[in-house]
């Protein structure tokens, strides 16, 4: 696995069919959009866990992106 491959997701099945039904995917998508819109508008603070994840991702970025 290269350093840029995501970590495996526990319980993720490798099959041709999705793990979640289309209705569950739609509901999750709608709720995530609402949540992210509230964050973008400043209605809710960014959760500490999101900040931790973003910081970890920033640490893993290759240095080539700096100009």
PDB file of N, CA, C, O and CB in Angstrom:
ATOM      1  N   UNK A   1       0.856  -1.181   0.000  1.00  0.00           N
ATOM      2  CA  UNK A   1       0.000   0.000   0.000  1.00  0.00           C
ATOM      3  C   UNK A   1       0.898   1.239   0.000  1.00  0.00           C
ATOM      4  O   UNK A   1       1.822   1.332   0.808  1.00  0.00           O
ATOM      5  CB  UNK A   1      -0.972   0.001   1.236  1.00  0.00           C
ATOM      6  N   UNK A   2       0.631   2.201  -0.909  1.00  0.00           N
ATOM      7  CA  UNK A   2       1.436   3.421  -0.939  1.00  0.00           C
ATOM      8  C   UNK A   2       1.030   4.344   0.199  1.00  0.00           C
ATOM      9  O   UNK A   2      -0.007   4.146   0.833  1.00  0.00           O
ATOM     10  CB  UNK A   2       1.287   4.141  -2.293  1.00  0.00           C
ATOM     11  N   UNK A   3       1.858   5.357   0.455  1.00  0.00           N
ATOM     12  CA  UNK A   3       1.571   6.230   1.591  1.00  0.00           C
ATOM     13  C   UNK A   3       0.315   7.070   1.371  1.00  0.00           C
ATOM     14  O   UNK A   3      -0.208   7.634   2.333  1.00  0.00           O
ATOM     15  CB  UNK A   3       2.754   7.140   1.857  1.00  0.00           C
ATOM     16  N   UNK A   4      -0.189   7.174   0.138  1.00  0.00           N
ATOM     17  CA  UNK A   4      -1.360   8.003  -0.131  1.00  0.00           C
ATOM     18  C   UNK A   4      -2.652   7.205  -0.196  1.00  0.00           C
ATOM     19  O   UNK A   4      -3.726   7.787  -0.345  1.00  0.00           O
ATOM     20  CB  UNK A   4      -1.171   8.749  -1.417  1.00  0.00           C
ATOM     21  N   UNK A   5      -2.569   5.877  -0.087  1.00  0.00           N
ATOM     22  CA  UNK A   5      -3.775   5.063  -0.076  1.00  0.00           C
ATOM     23  C   UNK A   5      -4.500   5.281   1.240  1.00  0.00           C
ATOM     24  O   UNK A   5      -3.868   5.370   2.293  1.00  0.00           O
ATOM     25  CB  UNK A   5      -3.442   3.562  -0.284  1.00  0.00           C
ATOM     26  N   UNK A   6      -5.833   5.368   1.184  1.00  0.00           N
ATOM     27  CA  UNK A   6      -6.569   5.538   2.438  1.00  0.00           C
ATOM     28  C   UNK A   6      -6.467   4.271   3.282  1.00  0.00           C
ATOM     29  O   UNK A   6      -6.229   3.179   2.765  1.00  0.00           O
ATOM     30  CB  UNK A   6      -8.051   5.882   2.161  1.00  0.00           C
ATOM     31  N   UNK A   7      -6.648   4.436   4.565  1.00  0.00           N
ATOM     32  CA  UNK A   7      -6.644   3.286   5.453  1.00  0.00           C
ATOM     33  C   UNK A   7      -7.887   2.460   5.160  1.00  0.00           C
ATOM     34  O   UNK A   7      -8.928   3.021   4.818  1.00  0.00           O
ATOM     35  CB  UNK A   7      -6.594   3.722   6.951  1.00  0.00           C
ATOM     36  N   UNK A   8      -7.801   1.129   5.286  1.00  0.00           N
ATOM     37  CA  UNK A   8      -8.982   0.311   5.032  1.00  0.00           C
ATOM     38  C   UNK A   8     -10.085   0.629   6.036  1.00  0.00           C
ATOM     39  O   UNK A   8      -9.818   0.942   7.197  1.00  0.00           O
ATOM     40  CB  UNK A   8      -8.625  -1.178   5.090  1.00  0.00           C
ATOM     41  N   UNK A   9     -11.305   0.545   5.575  1.00  0.00           N
ATOM     42  CA  UNK A   9     -12.456   0.818   6.427  1.00  0.00           C
ATOM     43  C   UNK A   9     -12.895  -0.492   7.062  1.00  0.00           C
ATOM     44  O   UNK A   9     -13.183  -1.453   6.349  1.00  0.00           O
ATOM     45  CB  UNK A   9     -13.623   1.474   5.618  1.00  0.00           C
ATOM     46  N   UNK A  10     -12.954  -0.551   8.406  1.00  0.00           N
ATOM     47  CA  UNK A  10     -13.381  -1.788   9.062  1.00  0.00           C
ATOM     48  C   UNK A  10     -14.772  -2.194   8.587  1.00  0.00           C
ATOM     49  O   UNK A  10     -15.673  -1.359   8.516  1.00  0.00           O
ATOM     50  CB  UNK A  10     -13.368  -1.623  10.593  1.00  0.00           C
ATOM     51  N   UNK A  11     -14.945  -3.456   8.266  1.00  0.00           N
ATOM     52  CA  UNK A  11     -16.246  -3.969   7.858  1.00  0.00           C
ATOM     53  C   UNK A  11     -16.600  -3.724   6.406  1.00  0.00           C
ATOM     54  O   UNK A  11     -17.669  -4.141   5.960  1.00  0.00           O
ATOM     55  CB  UNK A  11     -17.285  -3.376   8.701  1.00  0.00           C
ATOM     56  N   UNK A  12     -15.730  -3.058   5.655  1.00  0.00           N
ATOM     57  CA  UNK A  12     -16.020  -2.773   4.250  1.00  0.00           C
ATOM     58  C   UNK A  12     -15.870  -4.051   3.442  1.00  0.00           C
ATOM     59  O   UNK A  12     -14.842  -4.726   3.491  1.00  0.00           O
ATOM     60  CB  UNK A  12     -15.085  -1.660   3.697  1.00  0.00           C
ATOM     61  N   UNK A  13     -16.917  -4.361   2.703  1.00  0.00           N
ATOM     62  CA  UNK A  13     -16.895  -5.562   1.871  1.00  0.00           C
ATOM     63  C   UNK A  13     -16.437  -5.196   0.475  1.00  0.00           C
ATOM     64  O   UNK A  13     -16.778  -4.129  -0.037  1.00  0.00           O
ATOM     65  CB  UNK A  13     -18.285  -6.238   1.829  1.00  0.00           C
ATOM     66  N   UNK A  14     -15.675  -6.065  -0.136  1.00  0.00           N
ATOM     67  CA  UNK A  14     -15.277  -5.862  -1.531  1.00  0.00           C
ATOM     68  C   UNK A  14     -16.265  -6.647  -2.380  1.00  0.00           C
ATOM     69  O   UNK A  14     -16.071  -7.836  -2.634  1.00  0.00           O
ATOM     70  CB  UNK A  14     -13.779  -6.323  -1.799  1.00  0.00           C
ATOM     71  N   UNK A  15     -17.313  -5.983  -2.812  1.00  0.00           N
ATOM     72  CA  UNK A  15     -18.297  -6.625  -3.672  1.00  0.00           C
ATOM     73  C   UNK A  15     -18.793  -5.608  -4.679  1.00  0.00           C
ATOM     74  O   UNK A  15     -18.512  -4.414  -4.571  1.00  0.00           O
ATOM     75  CB  UNK A  15     -19.474  -7.209  -2.847  1.00  0.00           C
ATOM     76  N   UNK A  16     -19.530  -6.095  -5.654  1.00  0.00           N
ATOM     77  CA  UNK A  16     -20.028  -5.201  -6.694  1.00  0.00           C
ATOM     78  C   UNK A  16     -21.248  -4.412  -6.241  1.00  0.00           C
ATOM     79  O   UNK A  16     -21.599  -3.412  -6.866  1.00  0.00           O
ATOM     80  CB  UNK A  16     -20.367  -5.991  -7.937  1.00  0.00           C
ATOM     81  N   UNK A  17     -21.898  -4.841  -5.170  1.00  0.00           N
ATOM     82  CA  UNK A  17     -23.078  -4.116  -4.696  1.00  0.00           C
ATOM     83  C   UNK A  17     -22.705  -3.219  -3.526  1.00  0.00           C
ATOM     84  O   UNK A  17     -21.836  -3.569  -2.727  1.00  0.00           O
ATOM     85  CB  UNK A  17     -24.196  -5.097  -4.285  1.00  0.00           C
ATOM     86  N   UNK A  18     -23.365  -2.048  -3.418  1.00  0.00           N
ATOM     87  CA  UNK A  18     -23.052  -1.131  -2.315  1.00  0.00           C
ATOM     88  C   UNK A  18     -23.447  -1.727  -0.966  1.00  0.00           C
ATOM     89  O   UNK A  18     -24.379  -2.526  -0.874  1.00  0.00           O
ATOM     90  CB  UNK A  18     -23.766   0.212  -2.520  1.00  0.00           C
ATOM     91  N   UNK A  19     -22.723  -1.327   0.073  1.00  0.00           N
ATOM     92  CA  UNK A  19     -23.001  -1.828   1.416  1.00  0.00           C
ATOM     93  C   UNK A  19     -24.278  -1.223   1.987  1.00  0.00           C
ATOM     94  O   UNK A  19     -24.917  -1.822   2.853  1.00  0.00           O
ATOM     95  CB  UNK A  19     -21.828  -1.533   2.342  1.00  0.00           C
ATOM     96  N   UNK A  20     -24.653  -0.035   1.505  1.00  0.00           N
ATOM     97  CA  UNK A  20     -25.847   0.651   1.991  1.00  0.00           C
ATOM     98  C   UNK A  20     -26.876   0.751   0.876  1.00  0.00           C
ATOM     99  O   UNK A  20     -26.529   0.884  -0.298  1.00  0.00           O
ATOM    100  CB  UNK A  20     -25.494   2.052   2.527  1.00  0.00           C
ATOM    101  N   UNK A  21     -28.145   0.686   1.257  1.00  0.00           N
ATOM    102  CA  UNK A  21     -29.205   0.823   0.257  1.00  0.00           C
ATOM    103  C   UNK A  21     -29.222   2.247  -0.290  1.00  0.00           C
ATOM    104  O   UNK A  21     -28.680   3.164   0.328  1.00  0.00           O
ATOM    105  CB  UNK A  21     -30.584   0.459   0.864  1.00  0.00           C
ATOM    106  N   UNK A  22     -29.838   2.423  -1.437  1.00  0.00           N
ATOM    107  CA  UNK A  22     -29.910   3.736  -2.082  1.00  0.00           C
ATOM    108  C   UNK A  22     -30.615   4.748  -1.169  1.00  0.00           C
ATOM    109  O   UNK A  22     -30.198   5.904  -1.110  1.00  0.00           O
ATOM    110  CB  UNK A  22     -30.648   3.632  -3.440  1.00  0.00           C
ATOM    111  N   UNK A  23     -31.670   4.341  -0.460  1.00  0.00           N
ATOM    112  CA  UNK A  23     -32.383   5.285   0.411  1.00  0.00           C
ATOM    113  C   UNK A  23     -31.509   5.726   1.586  1.00  0.00           C
ATOM    114  O   UNK A  23     -31.551   6.891   1.983  1.00  0.00           O
ATOM    115  CB  UNK A  23     -33.683   4.650   0.934  1.00  0.00           C
ATOM    116  N   UNK A  24     -30.721   4.809   2.143  1.00  0.00           N
ATOM    117  CA  UNK A  24     -29.819   5.166   3.241  1.00  0.00           C
ATOM    118  C   UNK A  24     -28.739   6.109   2.727  1.00  0.00           C
ATOM    119  O   UNK A  24     -28.403   7.086   3.396  1.00  0.00           O
ATOM    120  CB  UNK A  24     -29.180   3.897   3.873  1.00  0.00           C
ATOM    121  N   UNK A  25     -28.189   5.828   1.544  1.00  0.00           N
ATOM    122  CA  UNK A  25     -27.191   6.713   0.949  1.00  0.00           C
ATOM    123  C   UNK A  25     -27.758   8.114   0.748  1.00  0.00           C
ATOM    124  O   UNK A  25     -27.084   9.106   1.025  1.00  0.00           O
ATOM    125  CB  UNK A  25     -26.699   6.145  -0.389  1.00  0.00           C
ATOM    126  N   UNK A  26     -28.993   8.195   0.269  1.00  0.00           N
ATOM    127  CA  UNK A  26     -29.640   9.491   0.036  1.00  0.00           C
ATOM    128  C   UNK A  26     -29.829  10.248   1.341  1.00  0.00           C
ATOM    129  O   UNK A  26     -29.535  11.441   1.418  1.00  0.00           O
ATOM    130  CB  UNK A  26     -30.994   9.299  -0.659  1.00  0.00           C
ATOM    131  N   UNK A  27     -30.321   9.558   2.372  1.00  0.00           N
ATOM    132  CA  UNK A  27     -30.526  10.208   3.671  1.00  0.00           C
ATOM    133  C   UNK A  27     -29.208  10.696   4.263  1.00  0.00           C
ATOM    134  O   UNK A  27     -29.134  11.812   4.778  1.00  0.00           O
ATOM    135  CB  UNK A  27     -31.209   9.244   4.645  1.00  0.00           C
ATOM    136  N   UNK A  28     -28.173   9.871   4.194  1.00  0.00           N
ATOM    137  CA  UNK A  28     -26.862  10.291   4.700  1.00  0.00           C
ATOM    138  C   UNK A  28     -26.348  11.501   3.938  1.00  0.00           C
ATOM    139  O   UNK A  28     -25.825  12.442   4.535  1.00  0.00           O
ATOM    140  CB  UNK A  28     -25.851   9.142   4.601  1.00  0.00           C
ATOM    141  N   UNK A  29     -26.496  11.478   2.624  1.00  0.00           N
ATOM    142  CA  UNK A  29     -26.060  12.604   1.800  1.00  0.00           C
ATOM    143  C   UNK A  29     -26.768  13.892   2.173  1.00  0.00           C
ATOM    144  O   UNK A  29     -26.139  14.943   2.286  1.00  0.00           O
ATOM    145  CB  UNK A  29     -26.292  12.302   0.337  1.00  0.00           C
ATOM    146  N   UNK A  30     -28.082  13.811   2.364  1.00  0.00           N
ATOM    147  CA  UNK A  30     -28.849  15.005   2.728  1.00  0.00           C
ATOM    148  C   UNK A  30     -28.412  15.545   4.084  1.00  0.00           C
ATOM    149  O   UNK A  30     -28.237  16.752   4.245  1.00  0.00           O
ATOM    150  CB  UNK A  30     -30.349  14.693   2.748  1.00  0.00           C
ATOM    151  N   UNK A  31     -28.238  14.664   5.051  1.00  0.00           N
ATOM    152  CA  UNK A  31     -27.830  15.108   6.390  1.00  0.00           C
ATOM    153  C   UNK A  31     -26.422  15.694   6.388  1.00  0.00           C
ATOM    154  O   UNK A  31     -26.160  16.693   7.058  1.00  0.00           O
ATOM    155  CB  UNK A  31     -27.901  13.943   7.377  1.00  0.00           C
ATOM    156  N   UNK A  32     -25.519  15.074   5.637  1.00  0.00           N
ATOM    157  CA  UNK A  32     -24.159  15.617   5.552  1.00  0.00           C
ATOM    158  C   UNK A  32     -24.156  16.991   4.893  1.00  0.00           C
ATOM    159  O   UNK A  32     -23.451  17.894   5.343  1.00  0.00           O
ATOM    160  CB  UNK A  32     -23.248  14.662   4.771  1.00  0.00           C
ATOM    161  N   UNK A  33     -24.947  17.154   3.821  1.00  0.00           N
ATOM    162  CA  UNK A  33     -25.022  18.471   3.164  1.00  0.00           C
ATOM    163  C   UNK A  33     -25.540  19.532   4.133  1.00  0.00           C
ATOM    164  O   UNK A  33     -24.993  20.633   4.199  1.00  0.00           O
ATOM    165  CB  UNK A  33     -25.937  18.405   1.915  1.00  0.00           C
ATOM    166  N   UNK A  34     -26.592  19.205   4.886  1.00  0.00           N
ATOM    167  CA  UNK A  34     -27.137  20.150   5.863  1.00  0.00           C
ATOM    168  C   UNK A  34     -26.090  20.501   6.912  1.00  0.00           C
ATOM    169  O   UNK A  34     -25.935  21.667   7.275  1.00  0.00           O
ATOM    170  CB  UNK A  34     -28.391  19.568   6.539  1.00  0.00           C
ATOM    171  N   UNK A  35     -25.379  19.502   7.392  1.00  0.00           N
ATOM    172  CA  UNK A  35     -24.359  19.723   8.411  1.00  0.00           C
ATOM    173  C   UNK A  35     -23.246  20.614   7.876  1.00  0.00           C
ATOM    174  O   UNK A  35     -22.844  21.570   8.539  1.00  0.00           O
ATOM    175  CB  UNK A  35     -23.785  18.388   8.893  1.00  0.00           C
ATOM    176  N   UNK A  36     -22.744  20.308   6.680  1.00  0.00           N
ATOM    177  CA  UNK A  36     -21.652  21.093   6.095  1.00  0.00           C
ATOM    178  C   UNK A  36     -22.095  22.514   5.761  1.00  0.00           C
ATOM    179  O   UNK A  36     -21.311  23.452   5.901  1.00  0.00           O
ATOM    180  CB  UNK A  36     -21.125  20.408   4.836  1.00  0.00           C
ATOM    181  N   UNK A  37     -23.342  22.685   5.323  1.00  0.00           N
ATOM    182  CA  UNK A  37     -23.852  24.035   5.066  1.00  0.00           C
ATOM    183  C   UNK A  37     -23.883  24.842   6.357  1.00  0.00           C
ATOM    184  O   UNK A  37     -23.512  26.016   6.368  1.00  0.00           O
ATOM    185  CB  UNK A  37     -25.261  23.978   4.438  1.00  0.00           C
ATOM    186  N   UNK A  38     -24.327  24.213   7.449  1.00  0.00           N
ATOM    187  CA  UNK A  38     -24.362  24.901   8.741  1.00  0.00           C
ATOM    188  C   UNK A  38     -22.949  25.287   9.178  1.00  0.00           C
ATOM    189  O   UNK A  38     -22.747  26.364   9.740  1.00  0.00           O
ATOM    190  CB  UNK A  38     -25.030  24.010   9.812  1.00  0.00           C
ATOM    191  N   UNK A  39     -21.974  24.417   8.924  1.00  0.00           N
ATOM    192  CA  UNK A  39     -20.584  24.743   9.248  1.00  0.00           C
ATOM    193  C   UNK A  39     -20.095  25.910   8.404  1.00  0.00           C
ATOM    194  O   UNK A  39     -19.464  26.836   8.914  1.00  0.00           O
ATOM    195  CB  UNK A  39     -19.679  23.521   9.036  1.00  0.00           C
ATOM    196  N   UNK A  40     -20.391  25.857   7.103  1.00  0.00           N
ATOM    197  CA  UNK A  40     -19.915  26.893   6.181  1.00  0.00           C
ATOM    198  C   UNK A  40     -20.513  28.249   6.513  1.00  0.00           C
ATOM    199  O   UNK A  40     -19.857  29.276   6.341  1.00  0.00           O
ATOM    200  CB  UNK A  40     -20.251  26.518   4.740  1.00  0.00           C
ATOM    201  N   UNK A  41     -21.741  28.263   6.983  1.00  0.00           N
ATOM    202  CA  UNK A  41     -22.402  29.524   7.321  1.00  0.00           C
ATOM    203  C   UNK A  41     -22.047  30.004   8.724  1.00  0.00           C
ATOM    204  O   UNK A  41     -22.478  31.078   9.143  1.00  0.00           O
ATOM    205  CB  UNK A  41     -23.906  29.370   7.201  1.00  0.00           C
ATOM    206  N   UNK A  42     -21.267  29.216   9.445  1.00  0.00           N
ATOM    207  CA  UNK A  42     -20.865  29.612  10.791  1.00  0.00           C
ATOM    208  C   UNK A  42     -21.941  29.397  11.830  1.00  0.00           C
ATOM    209  O   UNK A  42     -21.851  29.924  12.939  1.00  0.00           O
ATOM    210  CB  UNK A  42     -20.463  31.041  10.796  1.00  0.00           C
ATOM    211  N   UNK A  43     -22.971  28.619  11.481  1.00  0.00           N
ATOM    212  CA  UNK A  43     -24.050  28.355  12.432  1.00  0.00           C
ATOM    213  C   UNK A  43     -23.616  27.375  13.519  1.00  0.00           C
ATOM    214  O   UNK A  43     -24.166  27.378  14.620  1.00  0.00           O
ATOM    215  CB  UNK A  43     -25.273  27.810  11.701  1.00  0.00           C
ATOM    216  N   UNK A  44     -22.629  26.539  13.206  1.00  0.00           N
ATOM    217  CA  UNK A  44     -22.106  25.577  14.169  1.00  0.00           C
ATOM    218  C   UNK A  44     -20.583  25.637  14.140  1.00  0.00           C
ATOM    219  O   UNK A  44     -19.999  25.863  13.080  1.00  0.00           O
ATOM    220  CB  UNK A  44     -22.616  24.133  13.860  1.00  0.00           C
ATOM    221  N   UNK A  45     -19.931  25.439  15.277  1.00  0.00           N
ATOM    222  CA  UNK A  45     -18.462  25.400  15.270  1.00  0.00           C
ATOM    223  C   UNK A  45     -17.973  24.102  14.632  1.00  0.00           C
ATOM    224  O   UNK A  45     -18.682  23.096  14.635  1.00  0.00           O
ATOM    225  CB  UNK A  45     -17.902  25.536  16.711  1.00  0.00           C
ATOM    226  N   UNK A  46     -16.776  24.130  14.092  1.00  0.00           N
ATOM    227  CA  UNK A  46     -16.175  22.930  13.507  1.00  0.00           C
ATOM    228  C   UNK A  46     -15.806  21.987  14.654  1.00  0.00           C
ATOM    229  O   UNK A  46     -15.102  22.388  15.581  1.00  0.00           O
ATOM    230  CB  UNK A  46     -14.911  23.286  12.627  1.00  0.00           C
ATOM    231  N   UNK A  47     -16.272  20.746  14.599  1.00  0.00           N
ATOM    232  CA  UNK A  47     -15.951  19.800  15.676  1.00  0.00           C
ATOM    233  C   UNK A  47     -14.443  19.565  15.777  1.00  0.00           C
ATOM    234  O   UNK A  47     -13.734  19.560  14.770  1.00  0.00           O
ATOM    235  CB  UNK A  47     -16.675  18.463  15.445  1.00  0.00           C
ATOM    236  N   UNK A  48     -13.970  19.372  16.995  1.00  0.00           N
ATOM    237  CA  UNK A  48     -12.544  19.124  17.235  1.00  0.00           C
ATOM    238  C   UNK A  48     -12.037  17.934  16.431  1.00  0.00           C
ATOM    239  O   UNK A  48     -10.905  17.947  15.948  1.00  0.00           O
ATOM    240  CB  UNK A  48     -12.292  18.887  18.722  1.00  0.00           C
ATOM    241  N   UNK A  49     -12.862  16.914  16.286  1.00  0.00           N
ATOM    242  CA  UNK A  49     -12.438  15.719  15.540  1.00  0.00           C
ATOM    243  C   UNK A  49     -12.142  16.074  14.084  1.00  0.00           C
ATOM    244  O   UNK A  49     -11.184  15.551  13.515  1.00  0.00           O
ATOM    245  CB  UNK A  49     -13.525  14.615  15.608  1.00  0.00           C
ATOM    246  N   UNK A  50     -12.934  16.947  13.467  1.00  0.00           N
ATOM    247  CA  UNK A  50     -12.679  17.374  12.088  1.00  0.00           C
ATOM    248  C   UNK A  50     -11.349  18.108  12.002  1.00  0.00           C
ATOM    249  O   UNK A  50     -10.573  17.896  11.071  1.00  0.00           O
ATOM    250  CB  UNK A  50     -13.822  18.276  11.572  1.00  0.00           C
ATOM    251  N   UNK A  51     -11.094  18.961  12.965  1.00  0.00           N
ATOM    252  CA  UNK A  51      -9.838  19.721  12.970  1.00  0.00           C
ATOM    253  C   UNK A  51      -8.655  18.766  13.091  1.00  0.00           C
ATOM    254  O   UNK A  51      -7.642  18.945  12.415  1.00  0.00           O
ATOM    255  CB  UNK A  51      -9.822  20.754  14.129  1.00  0.00           C
ATOM    256  N   UNK A  52      -8.776  17.750  13.953  1.00  0.00           N
ATOM    257  CA  UNK A  52      -7.711  16.755  14.103  1.00  0.00           C
ATOM    258  C   UNK A  52      -7.461  16.024  12.788  1.00  0.00           C
ATOM    259  O   UNK A  52      -6.311  15.828  12.395  1.00  0.00           O
ATOM    260  CB  UNK A  52      -8.067  15.747  15.209  1.00  0.00           C
ATOM    261  N   UNK A  53      -8.530  15.620  12.107  1.00  0.00           N
ATOM    262  CA  UNK A  53      -8.392  14.894  10.840  1.00  0.00           C
ATOM    263  C   UNK A  53      -7.736  15.777   9.793  1.00  0.00           C
ATOM    264  O   UNK A  53      -6.836  15.331   9.082  1.00  0.00           O
ATOM    265  CB  UNK A  53      -9.763  14.405  10.338  1.00  0.00           C
ATOM    266  N   UNK A  54      -8.172  17.013   9.692  1.00  0.00           N
ATOM    267  CA  UNK A  54      -7.600  17.942   8.708  1.00  0.00           C
ATOM    268  C   UNK A  54      -6.118  18.165   8.996  1.00  0.00           C
ATOM    269  O   UNK A  54      -5.302  18.176   8.074  1.00  0.00           O
ATOM    270  CB  UNK A  54      -8.359  19.294   8.721  1.00  0.00           C
ATOM    271  N   UNK A  55      -5.770  18.341  10.258  1.00  0.00           N
ATOM    272  CA  UNK A  55      -4.359  18.533  10.618  1.00  0.00           C
ATOM    273  C   UNK A  55      -3.524  17.306  10.264  1.00  0.00           C
ATOM    274  O   UNK A  55      -2.402  17.445   9.775  1.00  0.00           O
ATOM    275  CB  UNK A  55      -4.227  18.838  12.116  1.00  0.00           C
ATOM    276  N   UNK A  56      -4.054  16.109  10.504  1.00  0.00           N
ATOM    277  CA  UNK A  56      -3.328  14.890  10.145  1.00  0.00           C
ATOM    278  C   UNK A  56      -3.135  14.800   8.640  1.00  0.00           C
ATOM    279  O   UNK A  56      -2.065  14.407   8.175  1.00  0.00           O
ATOM    280  CB  UNK A  56      -4.070  13.651  10.655  1.00  0.00           C
ATOM    281  N   UNK A  57      -4.154  15.157   7.878  1.00  0.00           N
ATOM    282  CA  UNK A  57      -4.041  15.123   6.418  1.00  0.00           C
ATOM    283  C   UNK A  57      -3.030  16.151   5.931  1.00  0.00           C
ATOM    284  O   UNK A  57      -2.247  15.870   5.024  1.00  0.00           O
ATOM    285  CB  UNK A  57      -5.407  15.376   5.765  1.00  0.00           C
ATOM    286  N   UNK A  58      -3.042  17.338   6.527  1.00  0.00           N
ATOM    287  CA  UNK A  58      -2.083  18.375   6.140  1.00  0.00           C
ATOM    288  C   UNK A  58      -0.647  17.919   6.386  1.00  0.00           C
ATOM    289  O   UNK A  58       0.246  18.231   5.598  1.00  0.00           O
ATOM    290  CB  UNK A  58      -2.360  19.671   6.910  1.00  0.00           C
ATOM    291  N   UNK A  59      -0.421  17.186   7.468  1.00  0.00           N
ATOM    292  CA  UNK A  59       0.919  16.692   7.782  1.00  0.00           C
ATOM    293  C   UNK A  59       1.398  15.679   6.753  1.00  0.00           C
ATOM    294  O   UNK A  59       2.604  15.536   6.552  1.00  0.00           O
ATOM    295  CB  UNK A  59       0.940  16.067   9.170  1.00  0.00           C
ATOM    296  N   UNK A  60       0.484  14.976   6.097  1.00  0.00           N
ATOM    297  CA  UNK A  60       0.841  13.931   5.139  1.00  0.00           C
ATOM    298  C   UNK A  60       0.996  14.462   3.722  1.00  0.00           C
ATOM    299  O   UNK A  60       1.421  13.714   2.842  1.00  0.00           O
ATOM    300  CB  UNK A  60      -0.199  12.844   5.155  1.00  0.00           C
ATOM    301  N   UNK A  61       0.667  15.726   3.469  1.00  0.00           N
ATOM    302  CA  UNK A  61       0.760  16.288   2.118  1.00  0.00           C
ATOM    303  C   UNK A  61       2.201  16.292   1.647  1.00  0.00           C
ATOM    304  O   UNK A  61       3.109  16.583   2.425  1.00  0.00           O
ATOM    305  CB  UNK A  61       0.185  17.714   2.077  1.00  0.00           C
ATOM    306  N   UNK A  62       2.421  15.970   0.374  1.00  0.00           N
ATOM    307  CA  UNK A  62       3.787  16.061  -0.155  1.00  0.00           C
ATOM    308  C   UNK A  62       4.229  17.516  -0.252  1.00  0.00           C
ATOM    309  O   UNK A  62       3.414  18.403  -0.510  1.00  0.00           O
ATOM    310  CB  UNK A  62       3.882  15.385  -1.538  1.00  0.00           C
ATOM    311  N   UNK A  63       5.511  17.757  -0.045  1.00  0.00           N
ATOM    312  CA  UNK A  63       6.064  19.116  -0.054  1.00  0.00           C
ATOM    313  C   UNK A  63       6.072  19.730  -1.448  1.00  0.00           C
ATOM    314  O   UNK A  63       6.256  20.942  -1.568  1.00  0.00           O
ATOM    315  CB  UNK A  63       7.475  19.106   0.502  1.00  0.00           C
ATOM    316  N   UNK A  64       5.880  18.946  -2.505  1.00  0.00           N
ATOM    317  CA  UNK A  64       5.924  19.438  -3.879  1.00  0.00           C
ATOM    318  C   UNK A  64       4.862  20.492  -4.166  1.00  0.00           C
ATOM    319  O   UNK A  64       5.023  21.277  -5.101  1.00  0.00           O
ATOM    320  CB  UNK A  64       5.762  18.291  -4.835  1.00  0.00           C
ATOM    321  N   UNK A  65       3.786  20.531  -3.394  1.00  0.00           N
ATOM    322  CA  UNK A  65       2.690  21.448  -3.667  1.00  0.00           C
ATOM    323  C   UNK A  65       3.042  22.894  -3.369  1.00  0.00           C
ATOM    324  O   UNK A  65       2.342  23.798  -3.824  1.00  0.00           O
ATOM    325  CB  UNK A  65       1.487  21.053  -2.870  1.00  0.00           C
ATOM    326  N   UNK A  66       4.102  23.138  -2.621  1.00  0.00           N
ATOM    327  CA  UNK A  66       4.506  24.511  -2.323  1.00  0.00           C
ATOM    328  C   UNK A  66       5.223  25.098  -3.520  1.00  0.00           C
ATOM    329  O   UNK A  66       6.075  24.435  -4.112  1.00  0.00           O
ATOM    330  CB  UNK A  66       5.408  24.567  -1.071  1.00  0.00           C
ATOM    331  N   UNK A  67       4.892  26.351  -3.899  1.00  0.00           N
ATOM    332  CA  UNK A  67       5.519  26.982  -5.070  1.00  0.00           C
ATOM    333  C   UNK A  67       6.520  28.024  -4.666  1.00  0.00           C
ATOM    334  O   UNK A  67       7.139  28.652  -5.525  1.00  0.00           O
ATOM    335  CB  UNK A  67       4.474  27.607  -5.968  1.00  0.00           C
TER     336      UNK A  67
END
